[in-house]
């Protein structure tokens, strides 16, 4: 049984990698992850770097280090040489009347103003403010673009595997090879599992690659894989149901696009809807996947929560499967 | 080997039957021809016998398996070659056969050996998308031999092939049959049926009109005539003589002894002529109402 299942899977993979469209689908998650990483503000662009003289007051250096990355140099010329390098770094030198900020002129953002605020703030530490300022944390632990971008890529990437299933079924229909399969000693369930496996393997590989590219190496990969396997199930079911009624690849992919709507609705609804309206998304398996991935990325997930969300995904997918079961069965004959 | 009793099949699930009350038996080692025009019910019958179509009514037993509950294991014992070639175009010929080979639970023939007998060994590693129609057809044909089947279902095995390739295919069928394979051959080609089949069934409008051996049919329906072209002086004469009529026999004897015979042939009926006589229709007739 396993031999036949693996034969179907390896045939689909072999056939798939000879198709430009399938190769693109395979590398798409990684490409998108690289693009997202390029868009996420990097550490160097959100941290201010300051070059100071070794002779600067040690308290002042410690103070600056609480806001920035500080490098020390023995003389002004060395500071100027350092500023002349390609990265963004400002010089800060004590003068008789205060501080001198040296910059190259092509630095990004409002670095000089920020340094002025930092230096002035130290001078005004003892000043009594006319207002009471309270600082609170609203819970952002990551760049929202990184947090939700990665989540979206993972949920969206679950569709990529099913696209390969879809294309392989269309190929079978176009070449009428389903008839030949139907007179071979392979059970229907073996054929379906063999065809469906790539729909799980590709999203799992894509997800792990995406997370590594985006720097999420400390998260719980076990929970992640479980969630991706669950959400891939709905994509696989829909991939089969569209594949068996499609007669050519472009039309099949166009049909598959309908799955993008619930994905978008689930992810963006999950981000922007107030808690009291979130129940509007409970019908979508992608919403539960979004919630699981969000907590995994934020490292607040626990197995109970992940298993509960996975349970909801499987229940909803089962419902969709029973609706489409006959259509799939009939289409594979 | 194959038993069919009172088989009915309707695509519309009503009384518009594509196959009606079809009954026949095929013995082990026999080549059985299903002869009829397009739309007569040949492919429907073959579809039911190979499990591609669900058995609706009647009894069908193939290589010991009841087709009411077709078993996956049955496909280890049968081979099916389709009229339309159906191969994976992105795979090479060898990869196609190797893929199907892995699906069987029984010993299989070497794919390279099969490619060789199909004359495709020189293009074994070429993608089949680059194959001609005939090459794809030959690949589909030899694929059905992979498991060395006990019962071999062939649907129009020579249709669309050039005569040399068709002759090769017929030789392979004869060879396999001599080795003990039972063959169910659906065709509208009377010459193929005449050459290969031990018995033929004439099917039209979903009903079997007659089952017999080509020889018996020719004896039963053919006229015992001999056609002769001979020279009488400078004149070329063309006449037919009955082998039953005494006068004709004497005249034929006289021509043989004294005449200058240029051509002489028996005028036995062809299967097509018999088919027309029995069914009132030609084998090229296209039925579109089913």
Interface residues (C-beta under 8 A of the other chain):
Chain A: X3 X4 X7 X11 X14 X15 X18 X19 X171 X175 X176 X177 X179 X180 X182 X183 X184 X185 X186 X187 X333
Chain B: X50 X51 X52 X72 X73 X74 X75 X76 X78 X80 X82 X84 X86 X87 X88 X89 X90 X91 X95 X99 X100 X102 X103 X104 X105 X127 X140 X143
